[in-house]
Amino acid sequence: MARAVPGLDRHAGGVGGEPGHRIHGLRAYAGAPIRLSNGTVFGTLCGVDGCARAVTDESMAALTIIAREVAQVLERRLSASVG
């Protein structure tokens, strides 16, 4: 599930309890899981910004589509390296 946190600076612990957003001056976060076809989450495709901003549904949908594309590329590369 994709996630957006436009007012990141208002979250005491940040995302996942990490204060990195304070250290780097980040105020907005949007991320989507890179999920392989077997359901394994390989990682997260994310974007951050120093300005607090609303993330549109359209932007989240685009981020999710790109994360799926990244997963497909990774799977092709992984299968090519095994075969």
C-alpha positions as CSV (number, residue, x, y, z in Angstrom):
1,M,0.0,0.0,0.0
2,A,1.4,3.4,-1.0
3,R,1.8,6.0,1.8
4,A,2.0,9.8,1.8
5,V,3.0,12.0,4.7
6,P,2.7,15.6,3.6
7,G,3.3,17.1,7.1
8,L,6.3,15.0,8.0
9,D,7.7,17.6,10.3
10,R,4.6,17.3,12.6
11,H,5.3,13.6,13.2
12,A,7.3,13.3,16.4
13,G,9.0,10.0,15.5
14,G,8.9,10.4,11.8
15,V,8.1,7.5,9.6
16,G,8.9,4.2,11.3
17,G,10.1,6.1,14.4
18,E,13.2,7.4,12.7
19,P,14.1,11.1,13.2
20,G,16.0,11.4,9.9
21,H,13.5,13.8,8.5
22,R,14.6,16.3,11.1
23,I,18.2,15.9,10.4
24,H,17.8,16.4,6.6
25,G,15.0,19.0,6.8
26,L,12.4,16.8,5.1
27,R,8.8,17.8,5.4
28,A,7.0,15.5,2.9
29,Y,7.2,11.8,2.1
30,A,5.5,9.6,-0.4
31,G,6.3,5.9,-1.0
32,A,5.1,2.7,-2.6
33,P,6.3,-0.8,-2.0
34,I,8.3,-2.6,-4.7
35,R,6.5,-5.9,-4.5
36,L,7.7,-8.9,-6.4
37,S,5.2,-11.3,-8.1
38,N,5.5,-13.8,-5.2
39,G,4.4,-11.1,-2.8
40,T,7.8,-10.3,-1.3
41,V,8.5,-6.7,-0.7
42,F,11.9,-5.9,-2.2
43,G,12.0,-2.3,-1.0
44,T,10.3,1.0,-1.3
45,L,10.2,3.6,-4.1
46,C,9.9,6.9,-2.4
47,G,10.2,10.6,-2.8
48,V,10.9,13.3,-0.2
49,D,10.7,17.1,-0.2
50,G,11.8,19.9,2.0
51,C,8.5,21.6,1.5
52,A,5.3,20.3,3.2
53,R,2.9,19.6,0.3
54,A,-0.2,17.6,-0.3
55,V,0.4,14.5,-2.4
56,T,-2.4,14.0,-5.0
57,D,-4.1,10.7,-5.7
58,E,-2.8,11.0,-9.2
59,S,0.8,11.3,-7.9
60,M,0.3,8.3,-5.6
61,A,-1.1,6.3,-8.5
62,A,1.9,7.2,-10.7
63,L,4.3,6.3,-7.9
64,T,2.6,2.9,-7.5
65,I,2.8,2.2,-11.2
66,I,6.5,3.1,-11.3
67,A,7.1,0.8,-8.3
68,R,5.4,-2.1,-10.2
69,E,7.5,-1.4,-13.2
70,V,10.7,-1.4,-11.0
71,A,9.6,-4.8,-9.6
72,Q,9.2,-6.2,-13.1
73,V,12.7,-5.0,-14.2
74,L,14.2,-6.4,-11.0
75,E,12.5,-9.8,-11.6
76,R,13.7,-10.0,-15.2
77,R,17.3,-9.2,-14.1
78,L,17.1,-11.6,-11.2
79,S,15.8,-14.4,-13.4
80,A,18.5,-13.6,-16.1
81,S,21.3,-13.9,-13.5
82,V,20.0,-17.2,-12.2
83,G,19.4,-18.7,-15.7
